[in-house]
Amino acid sequence: MYRKLIILLIFAVLFSACTKTQQKNSACGTQVCTALFATITIKFLDKNGNQIVVNNYTAINQRTKEVLHDNKLLAPGAYPPYYDVADDSDLKKLSADGDNIIVSGTDPATNQVKTAVIKVAGGCICHVSKISGPDSIVFD
């Protein structure tokens, strides 16, 4: 009798130690992402097709009216100059379906202001991604 009770107790201890552990899900679920840091950029060109550094650069999310980046020149002093439209630090500020980002800059030689709309997705994906829009803005 004691032998059956001991065997039953051993099985009870063994099975109670085997609990299924689950990875906790975030609001976005579980996903495996790379460690890369994604950035969506734009460049500005003068009427001759040369890249230029602009004044008063802004990138504004049209849905939220939030300024994502202003006067953010990537690698200042580097040539050619590129401007940050959105990057992975903006991921949670953007919707999964994509938000229209209005980018604007002023040509320092002519004071002409040019804007463009770039649609960028974020939300629960691993990295920001460009859905549509130009790669460059050309001044007249």
Backbone bond lengths (Angstrom), bond angles and torsions (degrees), N, CA, C in turn:
res aa  C-N    CA-C-N  psi(-1)  N-CA   C-N-CA  omega(-1)  CA-C   N-CA-C  phi
1 M - - - 1.431 - - 1.526 110.67 -
2 Y 1.346 115.93 -45.13 1.459 119.33 179.07 1.525 110.96 -65.07
3 R 1.289 116.44 -32.59 1.465 121.70 -179.22 1.530 109.53 -63.52
4 K 1.342 118.57 -44.98 1.461 122.19 179.30 1.519 110.66 -65.33
5 L 1.308 116.67 -38.07 1.450 121.10 -179.91 1.530 110.70 -67.27
6 I 1.306 117.57 -39.90 1.468 121.75 178.58 1.527 110.12 -66.38
7 I 1.340 117.88 -43.02 1.466 121.94 178.79 1.528 109.75 -62.98
8 L 1.315 116.94 -43.58 1.454 121.79 178.30 1.528 111.07 -62.95
9 L 1.318 117.37 -40.78 1.456 122.14 178.24 1.529 111.01 -65.87
10 I 1.316 117.16 -39.91 1.477 120.91 178.33 1.533 109.86 -62.82
11 F 1.344 117.58 -45.86 1.455 121.37 179.10 1.536 111.12 -63.25
12 A 1.295 116.94 -38.84 1.465 121.12 179.34 1.527 110.52 -63.02
13 V 1.337 116.06 -42.72 1.463 120.22 178.90 1.523 110.33 -66.85
14 L 1.328 117.54 -43.15 1.459 120.91 -179.64 1.530 111.48 -62.96
15 F 1.301 118.27 -46.80 1.460 121.41 -177.66 1.525 112.38 -71.74
16 S 1.302 117.34 -29.20 1.472 118.76 178.81 1.529 110.06 -73.80
17 A 1.307 118.22 -23.00 1.459 121.55 178.48 1.523 111.18 -78.32
18 C 1.306 117.64 -16.55 1.459 121.82 -177.89 1.521 110.03 -96.67
19 T 1.300 115.37 82.19 1.457 118.35 175.75 1.513 108.59 -104.25
20 K 1.289 116.62 146.27 1.452 121.51 -179.55 1.524 108.16 -79.60
21 T 1.323 115.87 120.20 1.459 119.58 177.10 1.519 108.02 -94.57
22 Q 1.297 115.52 136.38 1.446 120.81 179.63 1.515 108.92 -119.01
23 Q 1.328 113.24 143.85 1.449 118.42 175.14 1.520 107.57 -74.38
24 K 1.318 115.67 134.09 1.456 118.83 179.67 1.519 109.46 -71.13
25 N 1.295 115.32 134.49 1.443 120.99 178.52 1.524 110.22 -90.98
26 S 1.316 115.03 140.78 1.452 119.18 172.79 1.520 107.32 -84.56
27 A 1.298 116.69 -177.53 1.463 120.48 177.95 1.522 110.35 -61.59
28 C 1.307 116.62 -23.91 1.463 121.11 -179.49 1.526 112.46 -95.19
29 G 1.310 118.29 -0.22 1.459 120.49 -177.04 1.518 110.28 86.65
30 T 1.298 115.46 -177.89 1.460 119.42 179.20 1.512 108.63 -94.78
31 Q 1.307 115.76 139.29 1.454 120.96 177.81 1.513 108.71 -155.96
32 V 1.310 115.20 154.82 1.451 121.20 178.16 1.519 107.02 -106.96
33 C 1.321 116.35 122.46 1.461 121.46 -178.04 1.526 109.38 -118.42
34 T 1.336 115.04 154.78 1.459 119.69 175.78 1.527 108.80 -77.49
35 A 1.307 116.07 164.72 1.459 121.68 179.36 1.530 111.71 -86.67
36 L 1.321 117.47 3.09 1.455 121.03 178.78 1.524 110.46 -65.61
37 F 1.306 116.21 153.93 1.464 122.01 177.80 1.520 106.93 -114.16
38 A 1.334 117.03 112.25 1.463 121.77 -175.99 1.519 110.73 -88.52
39 T 1.326 115.70 142.27 1.457 122.82 178.37 1.523 108.80 -137.37
40 I 1.328 116.44 133.78 1.460 122.61 173.38 1.524 106.13 -99.96
41 T 1.325 117.30 125.87 1.463 120.73 -175.67 1.524 111.34 -122.57
42 I 1.317 114.50 165.75 1.466 122.20 173.34 1.519 107.42 -141.63
43 K 1.336 115.22 151.24 1.461 120.01 175.81 1.526 108.49 -122.99
44 F 1.315 116.54 155.94 1.461 123.49 179.45 1.524 108.13 -113.93
45 L 1.341 115.74 137.75 1.456 121.63 -178.10 1.528 109.64 -122.40
46 D 1.334 116.25 141.53 1.455 118.57 173.84 1.521 109.04 -79.42
47 K 1.340 117.41 -179.11 1.465 120.44 -175.52 1.528 112.84 -65.31
48 N 1.339 117.46 -16.12 1.467 121.51 177.34 1.523 112.84 -93.23
49 G 1.330 116.45 0.35 1.457 120.14 179.01 1.517 114.56 87.84
50 N 1.324 117.72 8.39 1.461 121.85 178.11 1.525 109.85 -87.53
51 Q 1.331 116.42 138.29 1.461 119.77 176.98 1.515 109.70 -70.06
52 I 1.356 114.52 140.32 1.464 119.56 -178.28 1.520 110.40 -131.98
53 V 1.328 114.69 159.72 1.459 122.15 171.88 1.520 105.96 -91.17
54 V 1.337 116.96 125.35 1.467 121.16 -176.28 1.524 110.90 -99.95
55 N 1.307 115.09 165.05 1.467 122.25 173.65 1.524 108.54 -100.20
56 N 1.311 115.53 156.54 1.476 122.50 172.36 1.528 113.54 54.96
57 Y 1.320 117.69 42.30 1.466 120.48 178.54 1.533 110.41 -71.56
58 T 1.333 116.24 134.82 1.468 120.94 173.81 1.523 109.86 -140.98
59 A 1.319 115.24 151.07 1.463 123.81 171.81 1.518 105.92 -131.34
60 I 1.339 116.65 110.89 1.463 121.92 -172.99 1.523 109.74 -120.36
61 N 1.327 116.08 130.35 1.458 121.67 176.15 1.524 107.63 -73.27
62 Q 1.333 116.49 117.20 1.468 120.43 -175.96 1.527 111.77 -66.58
63 R 1.332 118.11 -31.61 1.462 121.27 -178.25 1.527 111.51 -69.64
64 T 1.329 116.78 -45.64 1.466 120.92 -174.95 1.525 113.66 -100.44
65 K 1.323 116.48 -11.69 1.477 122.97 -176.08 1.526 112.21 65.76
66 E 1.317 116.85 14.67 1.465 121.63 -179.82 1.524 110.23 -84.57
67 V 1.325 115.83 135.72 1.458 121.14 174.77 1.522 107.69 -77.23
68 L 1.325 116.27 115.38 1.466 119.66 178.29 1.525 110.21 -79.98
69 H 1.327 115.57 -45.02 1.465 119.98 -179.44 1.520 108.49 -148.14
70 D 1.312 115.99 141.05 1.456 120.25 172.27 1.517 108.38 -138.11
71 N 1.304 114.13 134.12 1.465 122.88 -177.74 1.530 112.17 51.08
72 K 1.348 115.86 32.79 1.466 119.18 -179.58 1.516 110.13 -95.11
73 L 1.288 114.15 91.48 1.451 121.83 175.54 1.520 107.32 -86.01
74 L 1.323 115.97 123.16 1.464 118.67 179.08 1.514 109.16 -72.12
75 A 1.297 117.37 133.54 1.460 124.43 -179.24 1.529 110.71 50.18
76 P 1.332 117.90 67.62 1.465 121.00 -179.44 1.521 111.38 -51.81
77 G 1.326 115.30 136.87 1.458 120.87 -178.47 1.517 112.68 90.33
78 A 1.321 116.94 -16.37 1.459 119.86 178.98 1.522 109.65 -79.47
79 Y 1.286 116.54 154.02 1.455 120.05 175.69 1.515 107.88 -128.10
80 P 1.280 120.06 136.38 1.448 128.95 2.56 1.528 111.57 -79.24
81 P 1.338 116.08 151.51 1.466 119.99 -178.52 1.532 112.88 -78.23
82 Y 1.317 116.35 132.32 1.464 123.15 175.42 1.515 108.50 -123.96
83 Y 1.325 115.63 147.92 1.449 121.59 179.81 1.520 110.47 -114.10
84 D 1.328 115.82 143.22 1.455 123.53 -178.21 1.528 109.65 -81.18
85 V 1.343 116.65 117.57 1.464 121.93 174.99 1.526 108.75 -86.58
86 A 1.324 116.15 -51.00 1.470 123.41 177.87 1.516 107.76 -158.73
87 D 1.318 115.82 150.45 1.459 120.11 175.47 1.525 109.01 -142.36
88 D 1.312 116.24 -178.85 1.463 119.91 -175.02 1.530 113.56 -61.42
89 S 1.320 118.10 -19.55 1.464 118.96 175.64 1.535 111.16 -71.06
90 D 1.331 116.58 -15.44 1.473 121.91 178.63 1.530 112.40 -97.28
91 L 1.309 118.21 3.05 1.463 123.26 -171.30 1.524 113.49 -50.25
92 K 1.316 117.71 -49.14 1.470 121.53 -176.61 1.530 112.65 -76.71
93 K 1.327 117.47 -11.28 1.459 121.31 177.84 1.529 111.73 -84.76
94 L 1.330 116.28 -9.58 1.459 121.76 -175.28 1.524 110.59 -112.89
95 S 1.317 116.60 148.80 1.466 120.47 179.03 1.524 110.62 -81.58
96 A 1.318 115.86 157.19 1.465 121.08 179.74 1.521 111.72 -66.65
97 D 1.328 117.29 -30.47 1.466 120.92 178.73 1.519 112.41 -79.28
98 G 1.308 117.30 -14.23 1.453 122.11 179.33 1.510 112.24 106.16
99 D 1.310 115.52 140.46 1.458 123.32 176.17 1.519 108.73 -117.91
100 N 1.324 115.55 147.75 1.459 120.77 174.92 1.520 108.65 -81.33
101 I 1.321 115.54 122.37 1.453 122.56 177.87 1.527 106.75 -105.35
102 I 1.327 116.41 120.23 1.458 120.99 178.49 1.524 107.61 -91.44
103 V 1.332 115.90 116.27 1.466 120.86 178.04 1.523 108.26 -105.60
104 S 1.318 115.42 144.31 1.456 120.76 -175.77 1.516 109.51 -147.57
105 G 1.329 115.20 146.48 1.452 120.83 176.60 1.511 110.20 -154.85
106 T 1.334 116.04 157.83 1.459 122.35 -179.16 1.519 109.52 -115.36
107 D 1.339 116.25 129.23 1.464 121.72 175.91 1.530 107.41 -70.79
108 P 1.327 118.58 119.96 1.468 120.04 -176.83 1.528 113.07 -67.43
109 A 1.324 118.08 -23.30 1.465 120.93 -178.84 1.523 112.06 -79.61
110 T 1.343 117.76 -34.74 1.467 121.21 -174.37 1.521 113.56 -116.64
111 N 1.320 117.17 -9.80 1.480 123.81 -174.18 1.516 112.99 61.53
112 Q 1.319 117.29 17.81 1.461 121.46 176.01 1.521 108.88 -75.97
113 V 1.334 116.14 135.47 1.460 122.15 178.21 1.525 108.39 -103.53
114 K 1.321 116.42 132.04 1.466 121.96 176.65 1.518 108.73 -125.89
115 T 1.332 115.68 143.64 1.460 121.34 177.25 1.512 109.48 -130.92
116 A 1.307 115.26 160.54 1.464 122.58 175.09 1.520 107.42 -151.72
117 V 1.332 115.31 160.04 1.461 121.17 178.06 1.521 108.16 -112.74
118 I 1.320 115.38 127.82 1.462 121.78 178.09 1.520 107.31 -122.89
119 K 1.328 116.46 125.07 1.464 120.58 -179.97 1.525 108.56 -92.04
120 V 1.341 114.69 124.03 1.457 121.72 -175.83 1.527 109.36 -128.00
121 A 1.332 116.44 133.04 1.466 122.03 178.19 1.518 109.95 -97.70
122 G 1.322 114.78 149.04 1.469 121.64 177.77 1.506 108.50 -148.06
123 G 1.314 116.83 -127.71 1.463 121.19 177.40 1.505 112.48 75.80
124 C 1.324 116.11 -123.47 1.461 121.90 -172.86 1.531 114.19 -92.96
125 I 1.313 118.15 10.23 1.455 119.42 176.39 1.526 108.87 -84.83
126 C 1.303 116.87 170.33 1.466 119.87 -177.19 1.519 113.22 -74.01
127 H 1.322 116.93 -37.01 1.458 121.05 -175.11 1.519 109.82 -139.19
128 V 1.330 116.55 152.77 1.453 119.91 173.94 1.520 108.62 -62.52
129 S 1.327 116.14 148.66 1.461 119.61 178.02 1.515 109.94 -141.87
130 K 1.309 115.19 140.43 1.462 121.53 179.71 1.517 108.47 -82.64
131 I 1.339 115.91 127.70 1.454 121.42 178.56 1.528 110.16 -94.90
132 S 1.332 115.77 -45.45 1.469 119.11 179.69 1.525 109.36 -157.91
133 G 1.316 114.55 166.97 1.463 121.06 177.74 1.511 111.41 122.17
134 P 1.322 115.59 165.40 1.471 120.06 -177.04 1.525 112.49 -75.98
135 D 1.328 114.13 161.36 1.470 121.27 174.20 1.516 110.74 -92.04
136 S 1.342 115.37 -19.04 1.451 119.60 -179.73 1.528 110.45 -147.86
137 I 1.326 115.18 158.97 1.460 122.88 176.65 1.531 106.08 -119.71
138 V 1.334 115.19 129.11 1.467 120.62 -176.34 1.534 109.52 -109.78
139 F 1.336 115.54 128.42 1.451 121.01 175.76 1.522 109.07 -84.28
140 D 1.348 115.33 151.62 1.479 120.91 -179.87 1.513 110.80 -75.86
